[in-house]
Amino acid sequence: MERRISRTINVGGTPIGGTSPISVQSMTNVPAEDFDGTARQVIALENAGCDIVRIAVPKEEYAEVFRAVRAAGATVPLVADIHFDYKIALAALKAGADKIRINPGNIGAEWKVREVAAACKVKGVPIRIGVNGGSLDKAILEKYGSPTAAALAESALTQAEQLESMGFCDTVISIKSSRITTMTEAARIVAKSSSYPIHLGVTEAGTEYSGIIKNSIGIGSLLCDGIGDTLRVSLTADPVREVLAGKEILKSLDLCEGGINIISCPTCGRTKIDLIGLAEKFREESASIDTKGKKVTVAVMGCVVNGPGEAKEADFGIAGGDGFAVLFKNGETLGRVEEDRVVETLIEETLKFIG
């Protein structure tokens, strides 16, 4: 796939746009005033592989959460999610936020937006313009009659142009909708009309099961078209699950550097081992493995029919027998593995492959 090349901006040392790797984001759901709890969650997200973490800051005094998170040892770039009060954005900048997420349409008077833009420019901190159906400018909403894709795109581009007129260019555009078709169409309009980096995501996507499906369709379809520089899989679930889902989407499209790609069959009447349990256990236990930038494909197959032959693209894997499995590499069978050692063996082989 040919990727759209956008401008490159820097978020606390992590580049977004251009030819930079597509970054995975998430957001804390601990109240911002709980500094210790927020710090623990940020560190958990960082350990899960999250590239950028956003923190909602509803009050000016809560902006100190950024200092607290840094003091706790987190190194991941942090984004301040700001609504309505420009003073909170300024406080977050002073406390060390690496990016400011605002909707200029709800910050208020133009001079307030100008102050935020000027402060961000001095500190070299980018701004993410976040637009959704509930935050459209009244004039645009009246023009289109509803939060259509065209309305969302026009709102985002108008706000970005406003920042440009103030001399601020380090802008990321995020257009989200709970309707997949609206979100994807709006992103395509922005992609065609500008060079801004684009943040992808389906908002209010629901619980983990349905949310992953919706985000995979929306985010995945745009990524397949080369659109998207950073993403968040919004879920009504533990934020760490968002990170894992985002990484999986990128792995599925060969858009990430390194990682473990698990291929496994859907099972059938020939399966004589607990393949579903083994595949899930291996996924959980291998999730924290640092592959050092290497891509590893591991096959977890139910029987020899779907084993070495059908999984030739795997670097190694197992195929189930009756209460045991056979280990194979590059299509060649190497030996027998008892069922209770399957996951342990796959972990060992993964670590050997990484070196």
Secondary structure as GFF3:
##gff-version 3
##sequence-region A 1 355
A	DSSP	beta_strand	9	11	.	.	.	ID=ss1
A	DSSP	beta_strand	14	16	.	.	.	ID=ss2
A	DSSP	beta_strand	23	27	.	.	.	ID=ss3
A	DSSP	alpha_helix	35	47	.	.	.	ID=ss4
A	DSSP	beta_strand	52	56	.	.	.	ID=ss5
A	DSSP	three_ten_helix	60	64	.	.	.	ID=ss6
A	DSSP	alpha_helix	65	71	.	.	.	ID=ss7
A	DSSP	beta_strand	78	81	.	.	.	ID=ss8
A	DSSP	alpha_helix	86	95	.	.	.	ID=ss9
A	DSSP	beta_strand	99	102	.	.	.	ID=ss10
A	DSSP	alpha_helix	104	107	.	.	.	ID=ss11
A	DSSP	alpha_helix	110	123	.	.	.	ID=ss12
A	DSSP	beta_strand	127	132	.	.	.	ID=ss13
A	DSSP	three_ten_helix	133	135	.	.	.	ID=ss14
A	DSSP	alpha_helix	138	144	.	.	.	ID=ss15
A	DSSP	alpha_helix	149	165	.	.	.	ID=ss16
A	DSSP	beta_strand	171	176	.	.	.	ID=ss17
A	DSSP	alpha_helix	180	193	.	.	.	ID=ss18
A	DSSP	beta_strand	198	200	.	.	.	ID=ss19
A	DSSP	alpha_helix	208	224	.	.	.	ID=ss20
A	DSSP	beta_strand	230	232	.	.	.	ID=ss21
A	DSSP	alpha_helix	239	252	.	.	.	ID=ss22
A	DSSP	beta_strand	259	264	.	.	.	ID=ss23
A	DSSP	alpha_helix	275	286	.	.	.	ID=ss24
A	DSSP	beta_strand	295	301	.	.	.	ID=ss25
A	DSSP	beta_strand	316	320	.	.	.	ID=ss26
A	DSSP	beta_strand	324	329	.	.	.	ID=ss27
A	DSSP	beta_strand	332	338	.	.	.	ID=ss28
A	DSSP	three_ten_helix	339	341	.	.	.	ID=ss29
A	DSSP	alpha_helix	342	354	.	.	.	ID=ss30
###
